[in-house]
Amino acid sequence: MEKPVIDKELCTGCEICIDECPNNALEMVDDIAELVRPEDCDGKGECAEACPSEAITMEEE
C-alpha cells in the first residue's frame, strides 16, 4: 500500500493535509507535517491531493 512521504523542504506547515486526512494519521511536528500513525493511513492520498506546495507524494511502503 502507498503511504505519504513528506518533503520537509517543501512543506510550509499550512496543516491542510492534516485537515484532509480522514484517519488522523498526520500531525505537525516542529511546524512540519509528519506521518505519525502509518498504521492508520488508508493510502488513498487525500493529503497529497490537498497539499498546495506539492510536498507530499504517495509511495509504496
PDB file with SEQRES, HELIX, SHEET and CRYST1 records, atoms N, CA, C and O in Angstrom:
SEQRES   1 A   61  MET GLU LYS PRO VAL ILE ASP LYS GLU LEU CYS THR GLY          
SEQRES   2 A   61  CYS GLU ILE CYS ILE ASP GLU CYS PRO ASN ASN ALA LEU          
SEQRES   3 A   61  GLU MET VAL ASP ASP ILE ALA GLU LEU VAL ARG PRO GLU          
SEQRES   4 A   61  ASP CYS ASP GLY LYS GLY GLU CYS ALA GLU ALA CYS PRO          
SEQRES   5 A   61  SER GLU ALA ILE THR MET GLU GLU GLU                          
HELIX    1 AA1 ILE A   16  GLU A   20  1                                   5    
HELIX    2 AA2 PRO A   38  ASP A   40  5                                   3    
HELIX    3 AA3 GLU A   46  ALA A   50  1                                   5    
SHEET    1 AA1 2 GLU A   2  ILE A   6  0                                        
SHEET    2 AA1 2 ILE A  56  GLU A  60 -1                                        
SHEET    1 AA2 2 LEU A  26  VAL A  29  0                                        
SHEET    2 AA2 2 ILE A  32  LEU A  35 -1                                        
CRYST1    1.000    1.000    1.000  90.00  90.00  90.00 P 1           1          
ATOM      1  N   MET A   1       0.840  -1.176   0.000  1.00  0.00           N  
ATOM      2  CA  MET A   1       0.000   0.000   0.000  1.00  0.00           C  
ATOM      3  C   MET A   1       0.887   1.242   0.000  1.00  0.00           C  
ATOM      4  O   MET A   1       1.979   1.251   0.569  1.00  0.00           O  
ATOM      5  N   GLU A   2       0.387   2.287  -0.654  1.00  0.00           N  
ATOM      6  CA  GLU A   2       1.117   3.545  -0.681  1.00  0.00           C  
ATOM      7  C   GLU A   2       0.897   4.336   0.605  1.00  0.00           C  
ATOM      8  O   GLU A   2      -0.168   4.285   1.220  1.00  0.00           O  
ATOM      9  N   LYS A   3       1.928   5.060   0.983  1.00  0.00           N  
ATOM     10  CA  LYS A   3       1.877   5.927   2.165  1.00  0.00           C  
ATOM     11  C   LYS A   3       2.430   7.295   1.772  1.00  0.00           C  
ATOM     12  O   LYS A   3       3.246   7.389   0.855  1.00  0.00           O  
ATOM     13  N   PRO A   4       1.996   8.355   2.453  1.00  0.00           N  
ATOM     14  CA  PRO A   4       2.525   9.679   2.131  1.00  0.00           C  
ATOM     15  C   PRO A   4       3.961   9.851   2.608  1.00  0.00           C  
ATOM     16  O   PRO A   4       4.334   9.437   3.705  1.00  0.00           O  
ATOM     17  N   VAL A   5       4.749  10.476   1.741  1.00  0.00           N  
ATOM     18  CA  VAL A   5       6.113  10.856   2.087  1.00  0.00           C  
ATOM     19  C   VAL A   5       6.160  12.372   1.971  1.00  0.00           C  
ATOM     20  O   VAL A   5       5.828  12.929   0.925  1.00  0.00           O  
ATOM     21  N   ILE A   6       6.568  13.032   3.031  1.00  0.00           N  
ATOM     22  CA  ILE A   6       6.521  14.486   3.101  1.00  0.00           C  
ATOM     23  C   ILE A   6       7.921  15.056   2.936  1.00  0.00           C  
ATOM     24  O   ILE A   6       8.841  14.717   3.682  1.00  0.00           O  
ATOM     25  N   ASP A   7       8.065  15.931   1.942  1.00  0.00           N  
ATOM     26  CA  ASP A   7       9.326  16.626   1.705  1.00  0.00           C  
ATOM     27  C   ASP A   7       9.388  17.810   2.674  1.00  0.00           C  
ATOM     28  O   ASP A   7       8.654  18.787   2.529  1.00  0.00           O  
ATOM     29  N   LYS A   8      10.262  17.704   3.647  1.00  0.00           N  
ATOM     30  CA  LYS A   8      10.335  18.729   4.692  1.00  0.00           C  
ATOM     31  C   LYS A   8      10.790  20.079   4.149  1.00  0.00           C  
ATOM     32  O   LYS A   8      10.513  21.115   4.754  1.00  0.00           O  
ATOM     33  N   GLU A   9      11.473  20.077   3.032  1.00  0.00           N  
ATOM     34  CA  GLU A   9      11.921  21.330   2.420  1.00  0.00           C  
ATOM     35  C   GLU A   9      10.745  22.059   1.753  1.00  0.00           C  
ATOM     36  O   GLU A   9      10.730  23.288   1.698  1.00  0.00           O  
ATOM     37  N   LEU A  10       9.774  21.310   1.253  1.00  0.00           N  
ATOM     38  CA  LEU A  10       8.636  21.911   0.550  1.00  0.00           C  
ATOM     39  C   LEU A  10       7.448  22.198   1.466  1.00  0.00           C  
ATOM     40  O   LEU A  10       6.626  23.060   1.155  1.00  0.00           O  
ATOM     41  N   CYS A  11       7.350  21.495   2.580  1.00  0.00           N  
ATOM     42  CA  CYS A  11       6.210  21.668   3.490  1.00  0.00           C  
ATOM     43  C   CYS A  11       6.236  23.071   4.094  1.00  0.00           C  
ATOM     44  O   CYS A  11       7.249  23.506   4.642  1.00  0.00           O  
ATOM     45  N   THR A  12       5.109  23.768   3.986  1.00  0.00           N  
ATOM     46  CA  THR A  12       5.006  25.130   4.520  1.00  0.00           C  
ATOM     47  C   THR A  12       4.326  25.164   5.884  1.00  0.00           C  
ATOM     48  O   THR A  12       4.225  26.225   6.500  1.00  0.00           O  
ATOM     49  N   GLY A  13       3.860  24.017   6.359  1.00  0.00           N  
ATOM     50  CA  GLY A  13       3.208  23.968   7.661  1.00  0.00           C  
ATOM     51  C   GLY A  13       1.787  24.496   7.661  1.00  0.00           C  
ATOM     52  O   GLY A  13       1.296  24.939   8.699  1.00  0.00           O  
ATOM     53  N   CYS A  14       1.118  24.457   6.520  1.00  0.00           N  
ATOM     54  CA  CYS A  14      -0.230  25.033   6.402  1.00  0.00           C  
ATOM     55  C   CYS A  14      -1.305  24.185   7.086  1.00  0.00           C  
ATOM     56  O   CYS A  14      -2.391  24.688   7.374  1.00  0.00           O  
ATOM     57  N   GLU A  15      -1.020  22.916   7.347  1.00  0.00           N  
ATOM     58  CA  GLU A  15      -1.916  21.978   8.031  1.00  0.00           C  
ATOM     59  C   GLU A  15      -3.118  21.520   7.199  1.00  0.00           C  
ATOM     60  O   GLU A  15      -4.009  20.859   7.733  1.00  0.00           O  
ATOM     61  N   ILE A  16      -3.162  21.851   5.928  1.00  0.00           N  
ATOM     62  CA  ILE A  16      -4.271  21.412   5.071  1.00  0.00           C  
ATOM     63  C   ILE A  16      -4.307  19.888   4.989  1.00  0.00           C  
ATOM     64  O   ILE A  16      -5.384  19.294   5.033  1.00  0.00           O  
ATOM     65  N   CYS A  17      -3.157  19.258   4.870  1.00  0.00           N  
ATOM     66  CA  CYS A  17      -3.105  17.795   4.770  1.00  0.00           C  
ATOM     67  C   CYS A  17      -3.683  17.143   6.025  1.00  0.00           C  
ATOM     68  O   CYS A  17      -4.367  16.123   5.947  1.00  0.00           O  
ATOM     69  N   ILE A  18      -3.402  17.736   7.169  1.00  0.00           N  
ATOM     70  CA  ILE A  18      -3.903  17.199   8.438  1.00  0.00           C  
ATOM     71  C   ILE A  18      -5.423  17.276   8.475  1.00  0.00           C  
ATOM     72  O   ILE A  18      -6.093  16.341   8.913  1.00  0.00           O  
ATOM     73  N   ASP A  19      -5.961  18.404   8.008  1.00  0.00           N  
ATOM     74  CA  ASP A  19      -7.418  18.563   7.951  1.00  0.00           C  
ATOM     75  C   ASP A  19      -8.061  17.587   6.980  1.00  0.00           C  
ATOM     76  O   ASP A  19      -9.189  17.148   7.203  1.00  0.00           O  
ATOM     77  N   GLU A  20      -7.356  17.238   5.897  1.00  0.00           N  
ATOM     78  CA  GLU A  20      -7.907  16.365   4.863  1.00  0.00           C  
ATOM     79  C   GLU A  20      -7.786  14.879   5.183  1.00  0.00           C  
ATOM     80  O   GLU A  20      -8.494  14.061   4.595  1.00  0.00           O  
ATOM     81  N   CYS A  21      -6.909  14.526   6.097  1.00  0.00           N  
ATOM     82  CA  CYS A  21      -6.705  13.110   6.426  1.00  0.00           C  
ATOM     83  C   CYS A  21      -7.890  12.588   7.235  1.00  0.00           C  
ATOM     84  O   CYS A  21      -8.110  13.036   8.360  1.00  0.00           O  
ATOM     85  N   PRO A  22      -8.662  11.640   6.676  1.00  0.00           N  
ATOM     86  CA  PRO A  22      -9.836  11.140   7.389  1.00  0.00           C  
ATOM     87  C   PRO A  22      -9.503  10.231   8.570  1.00  0.00           C  
ATOM     88  O   PRO A  22     -10.375   9.919   9.382  1.00  0.00           O  
ATOM     89  N   ASN A  23      -8.248   9.807   8.663  1.00  0.00           N  
ATOM     90  CA  ASN A  23      -7.856   8.842   9.695  1.00  0.00           C  
ATOM     91  C   ASN A  23      -6.928   9.418  10.752  1.00  0.00           C  
ATOM     92  O   ASN A  23      -6.432   8.686  11.608  1.00  0.00           O  
ATOM     93  N   ASN A  24      -6.689  10.721  10.699  1.00  0.00           N  
ATOM     94  CA  ASN A  24      -5.808  11.379  11.670  1.00  0.00           C  
ATOM     95  C   ASN A  24      -4.437  10.725  11.773  1.00  0.00           C  
ATOM     96  O   ASN A  24      -3.894  10.564  12.866  1.00  0.00           O  
ATOM     97  N   ALA A  25      -3.884  10.352  10.626  1.00  0.00           N  
ATOM     98  CA  ALA A  25      -2.572   9.716  10.610  1.00  0.00           C  
ATOM     99  C   ALA A  25      -1.430  10.729  10.612  1.00  0.00           C  
ATOM    100  O   ALA A  25      -0.284  10.380  10.894  1.00  0.00           O  
ATOM    101  N   LEU A  26      -1.747  11.991  10.296  1.00  0.00           N  
ATOM    102  CA  LEU A  26      -0.734  13.039  10.217  1.00  0.00           C  
ATOM    103  C   LEU A  26      -0.843  13.994  11.400  1.00  0.00           C  
ATOM    104  O   LEU A  26      -1.924  14.221  11.943  1.00  0.00           O  
ATOM    105  N   GLU A  27       0.303  14.543  11.782  1.00  0.00           N  
ATOM    106  CA  GLU A  27       0.355  15.580  12.813  1.00  0.00           C  
ATOM    107  C   GLU A  27       1.475  16.541  12.466  1.00  0.00           C  
ATOM    108  O   GLU A  27       2.366  16.225  11.677  1.00  0.00           O  
ATOM    109  N   MET A  28       1.416  17.728  13.070  1.00  0.00           N  
ATOM    110  CA  MET A  28       2.504  18.684  12.910  1.00  0.00           C  
ATOM    111  C   MET A  28       3.591  18.362  13.929  1.00  0.00           C  
ATOM    112  O   MET A  28       3.306  18.177  15.113  1.00  0.00           O  
ATOM    113  N   VAL A  29       4.829  18.296  13.470  1.00  0.00           N  
ATOM    114  CA  VAL A  29       5.991  18.079  14.326  1.00  0.00           C  
ATOM    115  C   VAL A  29       7.016  19.143  13.933  1.00  0.00           C  
ATOM    116  O   VAL A  29       7.527  19.139  12.813  1.00  0.00           O  
ATOM    117  N   ASP A  30       7.305  20.034  14.847  1.00  0.00           N  
ATOM    118  CA  ASP A  30       8.222  21.151  14.573  1.00  0.00           C  
ATOM    119  C   ASP A  30       7.779  21.945  13.343  1.00  0.00           C  
ATOM    120  O   ASP A  30       8.601  22.310  12.503  1.00  0.00           O  
ATOM    121  N   ASP A  31       6.477  22.209  13.246  1.00  0.00           N  
ATOM    122  CA  ASP A  31       5.874  23.009  12.174  1.00  0.00           C  
ATOM    123  C   ASP A  31       5.936  22.350  10.793  1.00  0.00           C  
ATOM    124  O   ASP A  31       5.784  23.027   9.776  1.00  0.00           O  
ATOM    125  N   ILE A  32       6.157  21.045  10.755  1.00  0.00           N  
ATOM    126  CA  ILE A  32       6.190  20.288   9.507  1.00  0.00           C  
ATOM    127  C   ILE A  32       5.238  19.102   9.660  1.00  0.00           C  
ATOM    128  O   ILE A  32       5.201  18.460  10.709  1.00  0.00           O  
ATOM    129  N   ALA A  33       4.471  18.816   8.609  1.00  0.00           N  
ATOM    130  CA  ALA A  33       3.575  17.654   8.653  1.00  0.00           C  
ATOM    131  C   ALA A  33       4.403  16.369   8.693  1.00  0.00           C  
ATOM    132  O   ALA A  33       5.448  16.257   8.053  1.00  0.00           O  
ATOM    133  N   GLU A  34       3.901  15.407   9.465  1.00  0.00           N  
ATOM    134  CA  GLU A  34       4.603  14.128   9.577  1.00  0.00           C  
ATOM    135  C   GLU A  34       3.584  13.004   9.724  1.00  0.00           C  
ATOM    136  O   GLU A  34       2.570  13.154  10.405  1.00  0.00           O  
ATOM    137  N   LEU A  35       3.864  11.881   9.078  1.00  0.00           N  
ATOM    138  CA  LEU A  35       3.028  10.698   9.209  1.00  0.00           C  
ATOM    139  C   LEU A  35       3.402  10.024  10.524  1.00  0.00           C  
ATOM    140  O   LEU A  35       4.389   9.293  10.600  1.00  0.00           O  
ATOM    141  N   VAL A  36       2.603  10.277  11.556  1.00  0.00           N  
ATOM    142  CA  VAL A  36       2.932   9.765  12.892  1.00  0.00           C  
ATOM    143  C   VAL A  36       2.223   8.452  13.213  1.00  0.00           C  
ATOM    144  O   VAL A  36       2.638   7.726  14.117  1.00  0.00           O  
ATOM    145  N   ARG A  37       1.160   8.148  12.478  1.00  0.00           N  
ATOM    146  CA  ARG A  37       0.441   6.888  12.681  1.00  0.00           C  
ATOM    147  C   ARG A  37       0.259   6.189  11.328  1.00  0.00           C  
ATOM    148  O   ARG A  37      -0.847   6.166  10.787  1.00  0.00           O  
ATOM    149  N   PRO A  38       1.341   5.621  10.781  1.00  0.00           N  
ATOM    150  CA  PRO A  38       1.247   4.987   9.457  1.00  0.00           C  
ATOM    151  C   PRO A  38       0.248   3.833   9.416  1.00  0.00           C  
ATOM    152  O   PRO A  38      -0.316   3.525   8.365  1.00  0.00           O  
ATOM    153  N   GLU A  39       0.037   3.199  10.565  1.00  0.00           N  
ATOM    154  CA  GLU A  39      -0.918   2.083  10.608  1.00  0.00           C  
ATOM    155  C   GLU A  39      -2.356   2.561  10.388  1.00  0.00           C  
ATOM    156  O   GLU A  39      -3.220   1.762  10.027  1.00  0.00           O  
ATOM    157  N   ASP A  40      -2.618   3.840  10.598  1.00  0.00           N  
ATOM    158  CA  ASP A  40      -3.959   4.391  10.401  1.00  0.00           C  
ATOM    159  C   ASP A  40      -4.180   4.947   8.993  1.00  0.00           C  
ATOM    160  O   ASP A  40      -5.315   5.245   8.619  1.00  0.00           O  
ATOM    161  N   CYS A  41      -3.122   5.089   8.221  1.00  0.00           N  
ATOM    162  CA  CYS A  41      -3.223   5.647   6.872  1.00  0.00           C  
ATOM    163  C   CYS A  41      -3.923   4.657   5.941  1.00  0.00           C  
ATOM    164  O   CYS A  41      -3.573   3.478   5.901  1.00  0.00           O  
ATOM    165  N   ASP A  42      -4.930   5.154   5.181  1.00  0.00           N  
ATOM    166  CA  ASP A  42      -5.645   4.277   4.256  1.00  0.00           C  
ATOM    167  C   ASP A  42      -5.023   4.261   2.859  1.00  0.00           C  
ATOM    168  O   ASP A  42      -5.463   3.500   1.998  1.00  0.00           O  
ATOM    169  N   GLY A  43      -4.008   5.090   2.627  1.00  0.00           N  
ATOM    170  CA  GLY A  43      -3.284   5.090   1.363  1.00  0.00           C  
ATOM    171  C   GLY A  43      -4.023   5.705   0.189  1.00  0.00           C  
ATOM    172  O   GLY A  43      -3.593   5.546  -0.954  1.00  0.00           O  
ATOM    173  N   LYS A  44      -5.113   6.395   0.437  1.00  0.00           N  
ATOM    174  CA  LYS A  44      -5.902   6.966  -0.664  1.00  0.00           C  
ATOM    175  C   LYS A  44      -5.346   8.293  -1.168  1.00  0.00           C  
ATOM    176  O   LYS A  44      -5.691   8.721  -2.269  1.00  0.00           O  
ATOM    177  N   GLY A  45      -4.499   8.948  -0.393  1.00  0.00           N  
ATOM    178  CA  GLY A  45      -3.798  10.130  -0.858  1.00  0.00           C  
ATOM    179  C   GLY A  45      -4.545  11.441  -0.792  1.00  0.00           C  
ATOM    180  O   GLY A  45      -4.207  12.380  -1.513  1.00  0.00           O  
ATOM    181  N   GLU A  46      -5.556  11.529   0.059  1.00  0.00           N  
ATOM    182  CA  GLU A  46      -6.270  12.797   0.204  1.00  0.00           C  
ATOM    183  C   GLU A  46      -5.312  13.910   0.620  1.00  0.00           C  
ATOM    184  O   GLU A  46      -5.453  15.052   0.184  1.00  0.00           O  
ATOM    185  N   CYS A  47      -4.356  13.578   1.448  1.00  0.00           N  
ATOM    186  CA  CYS A  47      -3.379  14.562   1.926  1.00  0.00           C  
ATOM    187  C   CYS A  47      -2.531  15.096   0.772  1.00  0.00           C  
ATOM    188  O   CYS A  47      -2.320  16.303   0.655  1.00  0.00           O  
ATOM    189  N   ALA A  48      -2.049  14.193  -0.075  1.00  0.00           N  
ATOM    190  CA  ALA A  48      -1.208  14.594  -1.201  1.00  0.00           C  
ATOM    191  C   ALA A  48      -1.984  15.449  -2.197  1.00  0.00           C  
ATOM    192  O   ALA A  48      -1.455  16.430  -2.721  1.00  0.00           O  
ATOM    193  N   GLU A  49      -3.226  15.083  -2.456  1.00  0.00           N  
ATOM    194  CA  GLU A  49      -4.059  15.846  -3.385  1.00  0.00           C  
ATOM    195  C   GLU A  49      -4.321  17.252  -2.859  1.00  0.00           C  
ATOM    196  O   GLU A  49      -4.406  18.196  -3.645  1.00  0.00           O  
ATOM    197  N   ALA A  50      -4.449  17.405  -1.554  1.00  0.00           N  
ATOM    198  CA  ALA A  50      -4.787  18.692  -0.959  1.00  0.00           C  
ATOM    199  C   ALA A  50      -3.578  19.602  -0.752  1.00  0.00           C  
ATOM    200  O   ALA A  50      -3.750  20.808  -0.576  1.00  0.00           O  
ATOM    201  N   CYS A  51      -2.384  19.068  -0.769  1.00  0.00           N  
ATOM    202  CA  CYS A  51      -1.186  19.849  -0.439  1.00  0.00           C  
ATOM    203  C   CYS A  51      -0.910  20.923  -1.495  1.00  0.00           C  
ATOM    204  O   CYS A  51      -0.615  20.599  -2.645  1.00  0.00           O  
ATOM    205  N   PRO A  52      -1.004  22.197  -1.111  1.00  0.00           N  
ATOM    206  CA  PRO A  52      -0.793  23.271  -2.084  1.00  0.00           C  
ATOM    207  C   PRO A  52       0.667  23.438  -2.515  1.00  0.00           C  
ATOM    208  O   PRO A  52       0.935  24.005  -3.574  1.00  0.00           O  
ATOM    209  N   SER A  53       1.600  22.958  -1.716  1.00  0.00           N  
ATOM    210  CA  SER A  53       3.017  23.096  -2.064  1.00  0.00           C  
ATOM    211  C   SER A  53       3.590  21.830  -2.700  1.00  0.00           C  
ATOM    212  O   SER A  53       4.787  21.754  -2.977  1.00  0.00           O  
ATOM    213  N   GLU A  54       2.730  20.839  -2.930  1.00  0.00           N  
ATOM    214  CA  GLU A  54       3.150  19.558  -3.535  1.00  0.00           C  
ATOM    215  C   GLU A  54       4.286  18.907  -2.753  1.00  0.00           C  
ATOM    216  O   GLU A  54       5.191  18.306  -3.332  1.00  0.00           O  
ATOM    217  N   ALA A  55       4.224  19.035  -1.426  1.00  0.00           N  
ATOM    218  CA  ALA A  55       5.265  18.479  -0.567  1.00  0.00           C  
ATOM    219  C   ALA A  55       5.030  17.001  -0.260  1.00  0.00           C  
ATOM    220  O   ALA A  55       5.907  16.337   0.294  1.00  0.00           O  
ATOM    221  N   ILE A  56       3.848  16.480  -0.616  1.00  0.00           N  
ATOM    222  CA  ILE A  56       3.518  15.092  -0.273  1.00  0.00           C  
ATOM    223  C   ILE A  56       3.403  14.252  -1.541  1.00  0.00           C  
ATOM    224  O   ILE A  56       2.680  14.605  -2.473  1.00  0.00           O  
ATOM    225  N   THR A  57       4.120  13.148  -1.560  1.00  0.00           N  
ATOM    226  CA  THR A  57       3.983  12.175  -2.633  1.00  0.00           C  
ATOM    227  C   THR A  57       3.558  10.852  -1.999  1.00  0.00           C  
ATOM    228  O   THR A  57       3.894  10.557  -0.853  1.00  0.00           O  
ATOM    229  N   MET A  58       2.830  10.085  -2.752  1.00  0.00           N  
ATOM    230  CA  MET A  58       2.411   8.770  -2.283  1.00  0.00           C  
ATOM    231  C   MET A  58       3.381   7.742  -2.849  1.00  0.00           C  
ATOM    232  O   MET A  58       3.573   7.645  -4.061  1.00  0.00           O  
ATOM    233  N   GLU A  59       3.989   6.975  -1.945  1.00  0.00           N  
ATOM    234  CA  GLU A  59       4.985   5.990  -2.353  1.00  0.00           C  
ATOM    235  C   GLU A  59       4.699   4.646  -1.707  1.00  0.00           C  
ATOM    236  O   GLU A  59       4.161   4.567  -0.603  1.00  0.00           O  
ATOM    237  N   GLU A  60       5.067   3.606  -2.411  1.00  0.00           N  
ATOM    238  CA  GLU A  60       4.897   2.235  -1.920  1.00  0.00           C  
ATOM    239  C   GLU A  60       5.759   2.038  -0.684  1.00  0.00           C  
ATOM    240  O   GLU A  60       6.889   2.521  -0.619  1.00  0.00           O  
ATOM    241  N   GLU A  61       5.224   1.332   0.283  1.00  0.00           N  
ATOM    242  CA  GLU A  61       5.967   1.061   1.532  1.00  0.00           C  
ATOM    243  C   GLU A  61       7.155   0.172   1.259  1.00  0.00           C  
ATOM    244  O   GLU A  61       7.898  -0.165   2.181  1.00  0.00           O  
TER     245      GLU A  61                                                      
END                                                                             
